[in-house]
Amino acid sequence: MVPAQPGLILAGDIGGTNARFAAFEPSRGFHAPVWERTLSSRSAASFASVLDAVRPEIPGRIAAATFGVAGPVRHGVCRATNLPWVVDSREVAAALGLESVGLLNDLEANAWGIEVLVDA
């Protein structure tokens, strides 16, 4: 997903232990994030609280965002498997000031990422 307007792409891997975030600048490619942060998801009350904690650190305007979450995603909503969280893509989009955000199961997100792996 490349945003129509300049800005950063925010990606997240949201699991029962950690919430990992990275921001990418499309013009620089997707193999080197311009910012990364990992927080404990177990110590957070909600996905919104974790997102609120990292937002001030993100070095630019977010133009697009997608999150892989540990749990089934149905109609843009995920009830996390190992956390008492409900992640709703519409609420996350509103919080980020975006029209929409991607929300998918974390295993599916990993499968999509295989296509862009490079030799180290």
Biopython code that builds the backbone (N, CA, C, O; Angstrom):
import numpy as np
from Bio.PDB.StructureBuilder import StructureBuilder

atoms = [
    (1, "MET", "N", (0.854, -1.167, 0.000)),
    (1, "MET", "CA", (0.000, 0.000, 0.000)),
    (1, "MET", "C", (0.904, 1.235, 0.000)),
    (1, "MET", "O", (1.601, 1.489, 0.982)),
    (2, "VAL", "N", (0.898, 1.986, -1.068)),
    (2, "VAL", "CA", (1.647, 3.232, -1.151)),
    (2, "VAL", "C", (0.647, 4.376, -1.105)),
    (2, "VAL", "O", (-0.277, 4.416, -1.917)),
    (3, "PRO", "N", (0.809, 5.300, -0.180)),
    (3, "PRO", "CA", (-0.158, 6.388, -0.050)),
    (3, "PRO", "C", (-0.147, 7.309, -1.258)),
    (3, "PRO", "O", (0.876, 7.464, -1.924)),
    (4, "ALA", "N", (-1.295, 7.919, -1.536)),
    (4, "ALA", "CA", (-1.426, 8.838, -2.663)),
    (4, "ALA", "C", (-0.698, 10.148, -2.397)),
    (4, "ALA", "O", (-0.196, 10.771, -3.332)),
    (5, "GLN", "N", (-0.632, 10.574, -1.149)),
    (5, "GLN", "CA", (0.042, 11.811, -0.779)),
    (5, "GLN", "C", (1.311, 11.487, -0.012)),
    (5, "GLN", "O", (1.386, 10.447, 0.642)),
    (6, "PRO", "N", (2.318, 12.366, -0.081)),
    (6, "PRO", "CA", (3.557, 12.110, 0.643)),
    (6, "PRO", "C", (3.306, 11.964, 2.140)),
    (6, "PRO", "O", (2.410, 12.590, 2.705)),
    (7, "GLY", "N", (4.092, 11.153, 2.739)),
    (7, "GLY", "CA", (3.992, 10.905, 4.173)),
    (7, "GLY", "C", (4.517, 9.524, 4.465)),
    (7, "GLY", "O", (4.970, 8.816, 3.565)),
    (8, "LEU", "N", (4.457, 9.143, 5.710)),
    (8, "LEU", "CA", (4.982, 7.865, 6.157)),
    (8, "LEU", "C", (3.915, 6.777, 6.130)),
    (8, "LEU", "O", (2.721, 7.041, 6.265)),
    (9, "ILE", "N", (4.381, 5.560, 5.953)),
    (9, "ILE", "CA", (3.533, 4.390, 6.114)),
    (9, "ILE", "C", (3.860, 3.801, 7.477)),
    (9, "ILE", "O", (5.016, 3.480, 7.753)),
    (10, "LEU", "N", (2.864, 3.659, 8.322)),
    (10, "LEU", "CA", (3.025, 3.081, 9.642)),
    (10, "LEU", "C", (2.578, 1.629, 9.587)),
    (10, "LEU", "O", (1.471, 1.323, 9.144)),
    (11, "ALA", "N", (3.458, 0.737, 10.045)),
    (11, "ALA", "CA", (3.137, -0.686, 10.087)),
    (11, "ALA", "C", (3.278, -1.169, 11.515)),
    (11, "ALA", "O", (4.100, -0.658, 12.276)),
    (12, "GLY", "N", (2.473, -2.158, 11.875)),
    (12, "GLY", "CA", (2.556, -2.693, 13.221)),
    (12, "GLY", "C", (2.324, -4.189, 13.249)),
    (12, "GLY", "O", (1.513, -4.723, 12.493)),
    (13, "ASP", "N", (3.051, -4.860, 14.136)),
    (13, "ASP", "CA", (2.887, -6.280, 14.421)),
    (13, "ASP", "C", (2.443, -6.354, 15.878)),
    (13, "ASP", "O", (3.245, -6.158, 16.791)),
    (14, "ILE", "N", (1.165, -6.638, 16.087)),
    (14, "ILE", "CA", (0.571, -6.528, 17.412)),
    (14, "ILE", "C", (0.288, -7.926, 17.956)),
    (14, "ILE", "O", (-0.640, -8.604, 17.516)),
    (15, "GLY", "N", (1.107, -8.342, 18.920)),
    (15, "GLY", "CA", (0.969, -9.672, 19.484)),
    (15, "GLY", "C", (0.630, -9.632, 20.961)),
    (15, "GLY", "O", (0.489, -8.562, 21.554)),
    (16, "GLY", "N", (0.503, -10.801, 21.540)),
    (16, "GLY", "CA", (0.139, -10.919, 22.942)),
    (16, "GLY", "C", (1.231, -10.487, 23.903)),
    (16, "GLY", "O", (0.950, -10.197, 25.066)),
    (17, "THR", "N", (2.470, -10.440, 23.439)),
    (17, "THR", "CA", (3.585, -10.026, 24.288)),
    (17, "THR", "C", (4.078, -8.633, 23.931)),
    (17, "THR", "O", (4.271, -7.793, 24.811)),
    (18, "ASN", "N", (4.283, -8.385, 22.639)),
    (18, "ASN", "CA", (4.828, -7.107, 22.185)),
    (18, "ASN", "C", (3.980, -6.476, 21.098)),
    (18, "ASN", "O", (3.284, -7.153, 20.341)),
    (19, "ALA", "N", (4.063, -5.166, 21.049)),
    (19, "ALA", "CA", (3.488, -4.387, 19.948)),
    (19, "ALA", "C", (4.665, -3.699, 19.264)),
    (19, "ALA", "O", (5.296, -2.808, 19.832)),
    (20, "ARG", "N", (4.946, -4.126, 18.042)),
    (20, "ARG", "CA", (6.086, -3.587, 17.290)),
    (20, "ARG", "C", (5.570, -2.660, 16.201)),
    (20, "ARG", "O", (4.653, -3.001, 15.455)),
    (21, "PHE", "N", (6.172, -1.491, 16.125)),
    (21, "PHE", "CA", (5.778, -0.494, 15.135)),
    (21, "PHE", "C", (6.996, -0.081, 14.318)),
    (21, "PHE", "O", (8.119, -0.087, 14.821)),
    (22, "ALA", "N", (6.772, 0.273, 13.067)),
    (22, "ALA", "CA", (7.819, 0.832, 12.212)),
    (22, "ALA", "C", (7.169, 1.795, 11.237)),
    (22, "ALA", "O", (6.038, 1.590, 10.796)),
    (23, "ALA", "N", (7.902, 2.846, 10.907)),
    (23, "ALA", "CA", (7.433, 3.816, 9.918)),
    (23, "ALA", "C", (8.399, 3.786, 8.737)),
    (23, "ALA", "O", (9.617, 3.720, 8.908)),
    (24, "PHE", "N", (7.833, 3.835, 7.553)),
    (24, "PHE", "CA", (8.605, 3.768, 6.323)),
    (24, "PHE", "C", (8.307, 4.979, 5.460)),
    (24, "PHE", "O", (7.173, 5.457, 5.409)),
    (25, "GLU", "N", (9.328, 5.468, 4.787)),
    (25, "GLU", "CA", (9.163, 6.534, 3.806)),
    (25, "GLU", "C", (9.204, 5.865, 2.439)),
    (25, "GLU", "O", (10.253, 5.352, 2.049)),
    (26, "PRO", "N", (8.097, 5.854, 1.696)),
    (26, "PRO", "CA", (8.035, 5.110, 0.436)),
    (26, "PRO", "C", (9.166, 5.425, -0.536)),
    (26, "PRO", "O", (9.643, 4.528, -1.231)),
    (27, "SER", "N", (9.597, 6.656, -0.596)),
    (27, "SER", "CA", (10.655, 7.005, -1.551)),
    (27, "SER", "C", (11.992, 6.365, -1.185)),
    (27, "SER", "O", (12.878, 6.268, -2.034)),
    (28, "ARG", "N", (12.152, 5.925, 0.065)),
    (28, "ARG", "CA", (13.400, 5.300, 0.516)),
    (28, "ARG", "C", (13.326, 3.777, 0.484)),
    (28, "ARG", "O", (14.320, 3.106, 0.762)),
    (29, "GLY", "N", (12.171, 3.229, 0.151)),
    (29, "GLY", "CA", (12.026, 1.778, 0.097)),
    (29, "GLY", "C", (11.464, 1.224, 1.396)),
    (29, "GLY", "O", (11.290, 1.933, 2.387)),
    (30, "PHE", "N", (11.192, -0.053, 1.347)),
    (30, "PHE", "CA", (10.516, -0.687, 2.478)),
    (30, "PHE", "C", (11.404, -1.633, 3.278)),
    (30, "PHE", "O", (10.909, -2.384, 4.119)),
    (31, "HIS", "N", (12.698, -1.606, 3.026)),
    (31, "HIS", "CA", (13.589, -2.497, 3.763)),
    (31, "HIS", "C", (14.286, -1.801, 4.922)),
    (31, "HIS", "O", (14.909, -2.453, 5.759)),
    (32, "ALA", "N", (14.183, -0.495, 4.972)),
    (32, "ALA", "CA", (14.852, 0.255, 6.043)),
    (32, "ALA", "C", (13.878, 1.267, 6.641)),
    (32, "ALA", "O", (13.656, 2.334, 6.070)),
    (33, "PRO", "N", (13.301, 0.930, 7.789)),
    (33, "PRO", "CA", (12.373, 1.878, 8.414)),
    (33, "PRO", "C", (13.095, 3.145, 8.860)),
    (33, "PRO", "O", (14.281, 3.116, 9.191)),
    (34, "VAL", "N", (12.368, 4.250, 8.863)),
    (34, "VAL", "CA", (12.931, 5.512, 9.350)),
    (34, "VAL", "C", (12.721, 5.648, 10.861)),
    (34, "VAL", "O", (13.291, 6.534, 11.496)),
    (35, "TRP", "N", (11.906, 4.769, 11.421)),
    (35, "TRP", "CA", (11.618, 4.793, 12.860)),
    (35, "TRP", "C", (11.074, 3.424, 13.267)),
    (35, "TRP", "O", (10.331, 2.801, 12.510)),
    (36, "GLU", "N", (11.443, 2.956, 14.461)),
    (36, "GLU", "CA", (10.936, 1.693, 15.002)),
    (36, "GLU", "C", (10.754, 1.816, 16.513)),
    (36, "GLU", "O", (11.470, 2.560, 17.183)),
    (37, "ARG", "N", (9.785, 1.074, 17.030)),
    (37, "ARG", "CA", (9.555, 1.075, 18.482)),
    (37, "ARG", "C", (8.831, -0.204, 18.856)),
    (37, "ARG", "O", (7.920, -0.637, 18.151)),
    (38, "THR", "N", (9.235, -0.810, 19.965)),
    (38, "THR", "CA", (8.561, -1.983, 20.510)),
    (38, "THR", "C", (8.128, -1.671, 21.928)),
    (38, "THR", "O", (8.914, -1.182, 22.739)),
    (39, "LEU", "N", (6.863, -1.961, 22.220)),
    (39, "LEU", "CA", (6.310, -1.782, 23.560)),
    (39, "LEU", "C", (5.713, -3.105, 24.030)),
    (39, "LEU", "O", (5.365, -3.963, 23.218)),
    (40, "SER", "N", (5.601, -3.257, 25.322)),
    (40, "SER", "CA", (4.926, -4.420, 25.876)),
    (40, "SER", "C", (3.423, -4.243, 25.669)),
    (40, "SER", "O", (2.841, -3.250, 26.104)),
    (41, "SER", "N", (2.814, -5.193, 25.016)),
    (41, "SER", "CA", (1.358, -5.112, 24.852)),
    (41, "SER", "C", (0.642, -5.617, 26.097)),
    (41, "SER", "O", (-0.483, -5.198, 26.370)),
    (42, "ARG", "N", (1.262, -6.494, 26.843)),
    (42, "ARG", "CA", (0.657, -7.032, 28.065)),
    (42, "ARG", "C", (0.393, -5.958, 29.112)),
    (42, "ARG", "O", (-0.555, -6.066, 29.890)),
    (43, "SER", "N", (1.224, -4.927, 29.135)),
    (43, "SER", "CA", (1.073, -3.888, 30.159)),
    (43, "SER", "C", (0.138, -2.762, 29.729)),
    (43, "SER", "O", (-0.071, -1.811, 30.482)),
    (44, "ALA", "N", (-0.420, -2.860, 28.539)),
    (44, "ALA", "CA", (-1.303, -1.804, 28.028)),
    (44, "ALA", "C", (-2.765, -2.217, 28.140)),
    (44, "ALA", "O", (-3.109, -3.387, 27.972)),
    (45, "ALA", "N", (-3.599, -1.259, 28.420)),
    (45, "ALA", "CA", (-5.030, -1.529, 28.577)),
    (45, "ALA", "C", (-5.738, -1.759, 27.246)),
    (45, "ALA", "O", (-6.755, -2.451, 27.186)),
    (46, "SER", "N", (-5.188, -1.168, 26.168)),
    (46, "SER", "CA", (-5.857, -1.258, 24.872)),
    (46, "SER", "C", (-4.866, -0.949, 23.762)),
    (46, "SER", "O", (-3.777, -0.430, 24.008)),
    (47, "PHE", "N", (-5.260, -1.277, 22.532)),
    (47, "PHE", "CA", (-4.437, -0.905, 21.388)),
    (47, "PHE", "C", (-4.350, 0.610, 21.280)),
    (47, "PHE", "O", (-3.300, 1.149, 20.934)),
    (48, "ALA", "N", (-5.430, 1.287, 21.570)),
    (48, "ALA", "CA", (-5.434, 2.755, 21.502)),
    (48, "ALA", "C", (-4.380, 3.348, 22.430)),
    (48, "ALA", "O", (-3.720, 4.322, 22.068)),
    (49, "SER", "N", (-4.212, 2.776, 23.621)),
    (49, "SER", "CA", (-3.220, 3.315, 24.552)),
    (49, "SER", "C", (-1.796, 3.090, 24.054)),
    (49, "SER", "O", (-0.936, 3.949, 24.247)),
    (50, "VAL", "N", (-1.536, 1.956, 23.419)),
    (50, "VAL", "CA", (-0.216, 1.692, 22.849)),
    (50, "VAL", "C", (0.037, 2.644, 21.679)),
    (50, "VAL", "O", (1.122, 3.212, 21.556)),
    (51, "LEU", "N", (-0.950, 2.808, 20.844)),
    (51, "LEU", "CA", (-0.815, 3.714, 19.699)),
    (51, "LEU", "C", (-0.598, 5.152, 20.177)),
    (51, "LEU", "O", (0.225, 5.874, 19.614)),
    (52, "ASP", "N", (-1.321, 5.563, 21.196)),
    (52, "ASP", "CA", (-1.137, 6.909, 21.756)),
    (52, "ASP", "C", (0.275, 7.102, 22.301)),
    (52, "ASP", "O", (0.824, 8.201, 22.225)),
    (53, "ALA", "N", (0.864, 6.042, 22.850)),
    (53, "ALA", "CA", (2.208, 6.134, 23.415)),
    (53, "ALA", "C", (3.275, 6.335, 22.345)),
    (53, "ALA", "O", (4.267, 7.021, 22.588)),
    (54, "VAL", "N", (3.087, 5.748, 21.164)),
    (54, "VAL", "CA", (4.118, 5.855, 20.126)),
    (54, "VAL", "C", (3.908, 7.026, 19.169)),
    (54, "VAL", "O", (4.867, 7.487, 18.549)),
    (55, "ARG", "N", (2.710, 7.502, 19.038)),
    (55, "ARG", "CA", (2.429, 8.545, 18.037)),
    (55, "ARG", "C", (3.320, 9.769, 18.141)),
    (55, "ARG", "O", (3.770, 10.260, 17.106)),
    (56, "PRO", "N", (3.608, 10.299, 19.346)),
    (56, "PRO", "CA", (4.461, 11.490, 19.408)),
    (56, "PRO", "C", (5.892, 11.251, 18.903)),
    (56, "PRO", "O", (6.589, 12.202, 18.550)),
    (57, "GLU", "N", (6.325, 9.999, 18.869)),
    (57, "GLU", "CA", (7.683, 9.671, 18.431)),
    (57, "GLU", "C", (7.816, 9.552, 16.915)),
    (57, "GLU", "O", (8.923, 9.658, 16.388)),
    (58, "ILE", "N", (6.723, 9.336, 16.217)),
    (58, "ILE", "CA", (6.775, 9.081, 14.779)),
    (58, "ILE", "C", (7.244, 10.346, 14.071)),
    (58, "ILE", "O", (6.646, 11.408, 14.240)),
    (59, "PRO", "N", (8.324, 10.239, 13.269)),
    (59, "PRO", "CA", (8.987, 11.420, 12.714)),
    (59, "PRO", "C", (8.364, 11.983, 11.438)),
    (59, "PRO", "O", (9.066, 12.200, 10.450)),
    (60, "GLY", "N", (7.082, 12.215, 11.451)),
    (60, "GLY", "CA", (6.438, 12.782, 10.274)),
    (60, "GLY", "C", (4.962, 12.456, 10.236)),
    (60, "GLY", "O", (4.419, 11.797, 11.122)),
    (61, "ARG", "N", (4.331, 12.940, 9.179)),
    (61, "ARG", "CA", (2.895, 12.719, 8.991)),
    (61, "ARG", "C", (2.638, 11.295, 8.517)),
    (61, "ARG", "O", (3.324, 10.795, 7.625)),
    (62, "ILE", "N", (1.657, 10.654, 9.113)),
    (62, "ILE", "CA", (1.264, 9.306, 8.699)),
    (62, "ILE", "C", (0.281, 9.441, 7.541)),
    (62, "ILE", "O", (-0.762, 10.081, 7.667)),
    (63, "ALA", "N", (0.628, 8.829, 6.413)),
    (63, "ALA", "CA", (-0.237, 8.876, 5.235)),
    (63, "ALA", "C", (-1.030, 7.585, 5.055)),
    (63, "ALA", "O", (-2.077, 7.581, 4.408)),
    (64, "ALA", "N", (-0.530, 6.491, 5.625)),
    (64, "ALA", "CA", (-1.205, 5.198, 5.516)),
    (64, "ALA", "C", (-0.735, 4.322, 6.665)),
    (64, "ALA", "O", (0.355, 4.524, 7.201)),
    (65, "ALA", "N", (-1.559, 3.346, 7.044)),
    (65, "ALA", "CA", (-1.197, 2.455, 8.143)),
    (65, "ALA", "C", (-1.855, 1.094, 7.974)),
    (65, "ALA", "O", (-2.980, 0.979, 7.488)),
    (66, "THR", "N", (-1.124, 0.074, 8.387)),
    (66, "THR", "CA", (-1.631, -1.294, 8.398)),
    (66, "THR", "C", (-1.070, -2.010, 9.610)),
    (66, "THR", "O", (0.087, -1.811, 9.980)),
    (67, "PHE", "N", (-1.897, -2.848, 10.230)),
    (67, "PHE", "CA", (-1.497, -3.562, 11.434)),
    (67, "PHE", "C", (-1.871, -5.032, 11.323)),
    (67, "PHE", "O", (-2.991, -5.380, 10.950)),
    (68, "GLY", "N", (-0.913, -5.883, 11.655)),
    (68, "GLY", "CA", (-1.168, -7.308, 11.791)),
    (68, "GLY", "C", (-1.408, -7.584, 13.264)),
    (68, "GLY", "O", (-0.579, -7.227, 14.101)),
    (69, "VAL", "N", (-2.524, -8.209, 13.593)),
    (69, "VAL", "CA", (-2.896, -8.427, 14.988)),
    (69, "VAL", "C", (-3.086, -9.928, 15.232)),
    (69, "VAL", "O", (-3.638, -10.644, 14.397)),
    (70, "ALA", "N", (-2.618, -10.378, 16.389)),
    (70, "ALA", "CA", (-2.766, -11.782, 16.758)),
    (70, "ALA", "C", (-4.216, -12.060, 17.124)),
    (70, "ALA", "O", (-4.638, -11.854, 18.262)),
    (71, "GLY", "N", (-4.956, -12.523, 16.154)),
    (71, "GLY", "CA", (-6.364, -12.845, 16.360)),
    (71, "GLY", "C", (-7.115, -12.787, 15.048)),
    (71, "GLY", "O", (-6.619, -12.225, 14.071)),
    (72, "PRO", "N", (-8.309, -13.363, 15.014)),
    (72, "PRO", "CA", (-9.095, -13.330, 13.790)),
    (72, "PRO", "C", (-9.631, -11.924, 13.511)),
    (72, "PRO", "O", (-10.063, -11.221, 14.424)),
    (73, "VAL", "N", (-9.595, -11.531, 12.250)),
    (73, "VAL", "CA", (-10.107, -10.222, 11.836)),
    (73, "VAL", "C", (-11.350, -10.462, 10.984)),
    (73, "VAL", "O", (-11.306, -11.155, 9.968)),
    (74, "ARG", "N", (-12.440, -9.881, 11.419)),
    (74, "ARG", "CA", (-13.708, -10.011, 10.686)),
    (74, "ARG", "C", (-14.334, -8.636, 10.535)),
    (74, "ARG", "O", (-14.588, -7.937, 11.516)),
    (75, "HIS", "N", (-14.575, -8.265, 9.290)),
    (75, "HIS", "CA", (-15.219, -6.985, 8.992)),
    (75, "HIS", "C", (-14.467, -5.810, 9.623)),
    (75, "HIS", "O", (-15.073, -4.865, 10.129)),
    (76, "GLY", "N", (-13.128, -5.890, 9.582)),
    (76, "GLY", "CA", (-12.317, -4.788, 10.085)),
    (76, "GLY", "C", (-12.177, -4.721, 11.591)),
    (76, "GLY", "O", (-11.712, -3.715, 12.127)),
    (77, "VAL", "N", (-12.577, -5.784, 12.283)),
    (77, "VAL", "CA", (-12.497, -5.809, 13.746)),
    (77, "VAL", "C", (-11.773, -7.080, 14.182)),
    (77, "VAL", "O", (-12.043, -8.173, 13.684)),
    (78, "CYS", "N", (-10.841, -6.907, 15.131)),
    (78, "CYS", "CA", (-10.119, -8.057, 15.680)),
    (78, "CYS", "C", (-10.306, -8.102, 17.189)),
    (78, "CYS", "O", (-10.082, -7.113, 17.887)),
    (79, "ARG", "N", (-10.716, -9.256, 17.676)),
    (79, "ARG", "CA", (-10.717, -9.528, 19.112)),
    (79, "ARG", "C", (-9.434, -10.312, 19.359)),
    (79, "ARG", "O", (-9.343, -11.496, 19.034)),
    (80, "ALA", "N", (-8.453, -9.643, 19.934)),
    (80, "ALA", "CA", (-7.131, -10.237, 20.097)),
    (80, "ALA", "C", (-7.203, -11.556, 20.863)),
    (80, "ALA", "O", (-7.964, -11.696, 21.820)),
    (81, "THR", "N", (-6.403, -12.508, 20.425)),
    (81, "THR", "CA", (-6.416, -13.841, 21.008)),
    (81, "THR", "C", (-5.868, -13.868, 22.430)),
    (81, "THR", "O", (-6.457, -14.498, 23.308)),
    (82, "ASN", "N", (-4.745, -13.189, 22.665)),
    (82, "ASN", "CA", (-4.070, -13.277, 23.960)),
    (82, "ASN", "C", (-4.111, -11.985, 24.761)),
    (82, "ASN", "O", (-3.345, -11.813, 25.709)),
    (83, "LEU", "N", (-4.988, -11.094, 24.389)),
    (83, "LEU", "CA", (-5.138, -9.816, 25.085)),
    (83, "LEU", "C", (-6.619, -9.488, 25.196)),
    (83, "LEU", "O", (-7.415, -9.967, 24.388)),
    (84, "PRO", "N", (-7.004, -8.685, 26.179)),
    (84, "PRO", "CA", (-8.417, -8.295, 26.299)),
    (84, "PRO", "C", (-8.738, -7.075, 25.427)),
    (84, "PRO", "O", (-9.446, -6.166, 25.859)),
    (85, "TRP", "N", (-8.214, -7.063, 24.202)),
    (85, "TRP", "CA", (-8.371, -5.915, 23.311)),
    (85, "TRP", "C", (-9.312, -6.224, 22.168)),
    (85, "TRP", "O", (-9.369, -7.347, 21.666)),
    (86, "VAL", "N", (-10.046, -5.205, 21.772)),
    (86, "VAL", "CA", (-10.770, -5.226, 20.515)),
    (86, "VAL", "C", (-10.172, -4.098, 19.678)),
    (86, "VAL", "O", (-10.162, -2.940, 20.096)),
    (87, "VAL", "N", (-9.675, -4.449, 18.493)),
    (87, "VAL", "CA", (-9.079, -3.465, 17.603)),
    (87, "VAL", "C", (-10.031, -3.285, 16.429)),
    (87, "VAL", "O", (-10.279, -4.225, 15.675)),
    (88, "ASP", "N", (-10.560, -2.081, 16.276)),
    (88, "ASP", "CA", (-11.513, -1.761, 15.223)),
    (88, "ASP", "C", (-10.822, -0.829, 14.226)),
    (88, "ASP", "O", (-10.391, 0.266, 14.587)),
    (89, "SER", "N", (-10.721, -1.268, 12.979)),
    (89, "SER", "CA", (-9.996, -0.489, 11.972)),
    (89, "SER", "C", (-10.589, 0.905, 11.774)),
    (89, "SER", "O", (-9.853, 1.850, 11.488)),
    (90, "ARG", "N", (-11.882, 1.047, 11.918)),
    (90, "ARG", "CA", (-12.509, 2.373, 11.742)),
    (90, "ARG", "C", (-12.098, 3.320, 12.870)),
    (90, "ARG", "O", (-11.843, 4.501, 12.631)),
    (91, "GLU", "N", (-12.035, 2.804, 14.091)),
    (91, "GLU", "CA", (-11.608, 3.629, 15.227)),
    (91, "GLU", "C", (-10.140, 4.011, 15.118)),
    (91, "GLU", "O", (-9.766, 5.143, 15.428)),
    (92, "VAL", "N", (-9.306, 3.075, 14.678)),
    (92, "VAL", "CA", (-7.876, 3.355, 14.510)),
    (92, "VAL", "C", (-7.680, 4.397, 13.411)),
    (92, "VAL", "O", (-6.876, 5.317, 13.563)),
    (93, "ALA", "N", (-8.408, 4.256, 12.310)),
    (93, "ALA", "CA", (-8.312, 5.231, 11.220)),
    (93, "ALA", "C", (-8.687, 6.626, 11.717)),
    (93, "ALA", "O", (-7.998, 7.600, 11.412)),
    (94, "ALA", "N", (-9.759, 6.724, 12.468)),
    (94, "ALA", "CA", (-10.179, 8.019, 12.998)),
    (94, "ALA", "C", (-9.119, 8.605, 13.922)),
    (94, "ALA", "O", (-8.845, 9.803, 13.870)),
    (95, "ALA", "N", (-8.520, 7.764, 14.770)),
    (95, "ALA", "CA", (-7.492, 8.230, 15.698)),
    (95, "ALA", "C", (-6.256, 8.743, 14.963)),
    (95, "ALA", "O", (-5.581, 9.659, 15.435)),
    (96, "LEU", "N", (-5.965, 8.150, 13.809)),
    (96, "LEU", "CA", (-4.790, 8.560, 13.026)),
    (96, "LEU", "C", (-5.105, 9.636, 11.993)),
    (96, "LEU", "O", (-4.206, 10.126, 11.309)),
    (97, "GLY", "N", (-6.375, 10.000, 11.881)),
    (97, "GLY", "CA", (-6.767, 11.001, 10.905)),
    (97, "GLY", "C", (-6.704, 10.490, 9.473)),
    (97, "GLY", "O", (-6.445, 11.252, 8.541)),
    (98, "LEU", "N", (-6.944, 9.190, 9.306)),
    (98, "LEU", "CA", (-6.903, 8.566, 7.986)),
    (98, "LEU", "C", (-8.298, 8.125, 7.569)),
    (98, "LEU", "O", (-9.176, 7.918, 8.406)),
    (99, "GLU", "N", (-8.484, 7.986, 6.275)),
    (99, "GLU", "CA", (-9.765, 7.512, 5.761)),
    (99, "GLU", "C", (-9.994, 6.046, 6.134)),
    (99, "GLU", "O", (-11.114, 5.642, 6.446)),
    (100, "SER", "N", (-8.919, 5.259, 6.096)),
    (100, "SER", "CA", (-9.008, 3.847, 6.466)),
    (100, "SER", "C", (-7.623, 3.354, 6.859)),
    (100, "SER", "O", (-6.615, 3.986, 6.543)),
    (101, "VAL", "N", (-7.583, 2.231, 7.543)),
    (101, "VAL", "CA", (-6.322, 1.544, 7.838)),
    (101, "VAL", "C", (-6.524, 0.062, 7.532)),
    (101, "VAL", "O", (-7.642, -0.453, 7.559)),
    (102, "GLY", "N", (-5.415, -0.603, 7.241)),
    (102, "GLY", "CA", (-5.474, -2.039, 7.029)),
    (102, "GLY", "C", (-5.379, -2.758, 8.361)),
    (102, "GLY", "O", (-4.615, -2.356, 9.239)),
    (103, "LEU", "N", (-6.147, -3.813, 8.509)),
    (103, "LEU", "CA", (-6.113, -4.633, 9.711)),
    (103, "LEU", "C", (-6.234, -6.078, 9.258)),
    (103, "LEU", "O", (-7.217, -6.461, 8.624)),
    (104, "LEU", "N", (-5.215, -6.886, 9.590)),
    (104, "LEU", "CA", (-5.254, -8.279, 9.197)),
    (104, "LEU", "C", (-4.607, -9.138, 10.267)),
    (104, "LEU", "O", (-3.892, -8.645, 11.139)),
    (105, "ASN", "N", (-4.872, -10.425, 10.182)),
    (105, "ASN", "CA", (-4.292, -11.372, 11.116)),
    (105, "ASN", "C", (-2.777, -11.330, 10.969)),
    (105, "ASN", "O", (-2.263, -11.179, 9.861)),
    (106, "ASP", "N", (-2.059, -11.464, 12.085)),
    (106, "ASP", "CA", (-0.598, -11.351, 12.041)),
    (106, "ASP", "C", (0.062, -12.430, 11.199)),
    (106, "ASP", "O", (1.081, -12.159, 10.565)),
    (107, "LEU", "N", (-0.476, -13.635, 11.169)),
    (107, "LEU", "CA", (0.095, -14.682, 10.326)),
    (107, "LEU", "C", (-0.103, -14.370, 8.850)),
    (107, "LEU", "O", (0.779, -14.624, 8.030)),
    (108, "GLU", "N", (-1.259, -13.820, 8.517)),
    (108, "GLU", "CA", (-1.491, -13.405, 7.136)),
    (108, "GLU", "C", (-0.526, -12.286, 6.753)),
    (108, "GLU", "O", (-0.003, -12.268, 5.638)),
    (109, "ALA", "N", (-0.291, -11.356, 7.673)),
    (109, "ALA", "CA", (0.646, -10.262, 7.409)),
    (109, "ALA", "C", (2.041, -10.811, 7.112)),
    (109, "ALA", "O", (2.714, -10.341, 6.194)),
    (110, "ASN", "N", (2.476, -11.811, 7.894)),
    (110, "ASN", "CA", (3.779, -12.430, 7.633)),
    (110, "ASN", "C", (3.817, -13.080, 6.256)),
    (110, "ASN", "O", (4.820, -12.978, 5.548)),
    (111, "ALA", "N", (2.748, -13.737, 5.878)),
    (111, "ALA", "CA", (2.713, -14.382, 4.565)),
    (111, "ALA", "C", (2.850, -13.347, 3.441)),
    (111, "ALA", "O", (3.570, -13.581, 2.469)),
    (112, "TRP", "N", (2.171, -12.218, 3.569)),
    (112, "TRP", "CA", (2.296, -11.154, 2.560)),
    (112, "TRP", "C", (3.730, -10.623, 2.511)),
    (112, "TRP", "O", (4.212, -10.252, 1.441)),
    (113, "GLY", "N", (4.409, -10.583, 3.645)),
    (113, "GLY", "CA", (5.763, -10.056, 3.697)),
    (113, "GLY", "C", (6.812, -10.935, 3.061)),
    (113, "GLY", "O", (7.882, -10.449, 2.697)),
    (114, "ILE", "N", (6.533, -12.219, 2.918)),
    (114, "ILE", "CA", (7.503, -13.139, 2.315)),
    (114, "ILE", "C", (7.907, -12.674, 0.920)),
    (114, "ILE", "O", (9.060, -12.826, 0.518)),
    (115, "GLU", "N", (6.972, -12.119, 0.199)),
    (115, "GLU", "CA", (7.226, -11.690, -1.180)),
    (115, "GLU", "C", (8.323, -10.627, -1.296)),
    (115, "GLU", "O", (8.985, -10.535, -2.330)),
    (116, "VAL", "N", (8.519, -9.830, -0.254)),
    (116, "VAL", "CA", (9.495, -8.745, -0.344)),
    (116, "VAL", "C", (10.789, -9.009, 0.418)),
    (116, "VAL", "O", (11.623, -8.112, 0.544)),
    (117, "LEU", "N", (10.970, -10.229, 0.929)),
    (117, "LEU", "CA", (12.207, -10.557, 1.618)),
    (117, "LEU", "C", (13.392, -10.511, 0.654)),
    (117, "LEU", "O", (13.274, -10.858, -0.522)),
    (118, "VAL", "N", (14.517, -10.079, 1.176)),
    (118, "VAL", "CA", (15.745, -10.060, 0.381)),
    (118, "VAL", "C", (16.829, -10.811, 1.155)),
    (118, "VAL", "O", (16.748, -10.965, 2.374)),
    (119, "ASP", "N", (17.845, -11.274, 0.422)),
    (119, "ASP", "CA", (18.975, -11.935, 1.081)),
    (119, "ASP", "C", (19.712, -10.932, 1.951)),
    (119, "ASP", "O", (19.900, -9.779, 1.564)),
    (120, "ALA", "N", (20.123, -11.376, 3.118)),
    (120, "ALA", "CA", (20.858, -10.487, 4.029)),
    (120, "ALA", "C", (22.346, -10.560, 3.777)),
    (120, "ALA", "O", (23.120, -9.879, 4.451)),
]
sb = StructureBuilder()
sb.init_structure("model")
sb.init_model(0)
sb.init_chain("A")
sb.init_seg("    ")
for serial, (resi, resn, name, xyz) in enumerate(atoms, 1):
    if name == "N":
        sb.init_residue(resn, " ", resi, " ")
    sb.init_atom(name, np.array(xyz, "f"), 0.0, 1.0, " ", f" {name:<3s}", serial, name[0])
structure = sb.get_structure()
